[in-house]
Amino acid sequence: MKLYLDTSTPTTILKLDDKTYEWESGRDLAENLLDFIHKKLQENHKTWQDLEEITFMSGPGSFTGLRIGATVVNALASELNIPLKNHKGELQKIIVPDYGRAANISQPRK
């Protein structure tokens, strides 16, 4: 089974083969992303071991959403020893998010 994940916006998009699921993850992404994926695998009578490939929408998009999503897909691909691709279909050892611009880091107040 192929997994596609897009966490670049507040609406998380998960595709498992030809089925698409959307979740208004908002601020719950970090806490509930793995559970969301797991539940959708179970709905399809599949387990983590049934995953054969992961594709991730690596950006541009939300800094936090991309960081969380990239961390999850990098860990899954590594643990399951399966191919990992960016949204362009390019095989990657790890996904490095593309934020679309430089980080806007404010100066410390003190």
Secondary structure, DSSP 8 states (H G I E B T S, - for coil): -EEEEE-SSSEEEEEETTEEEEEE-GGGHHHHHHHHHHHHHHHTT--GGG--EEEE---SS-HHHHHHHHHHHHHHHHHHT--EEETT--EESS-----SS---------
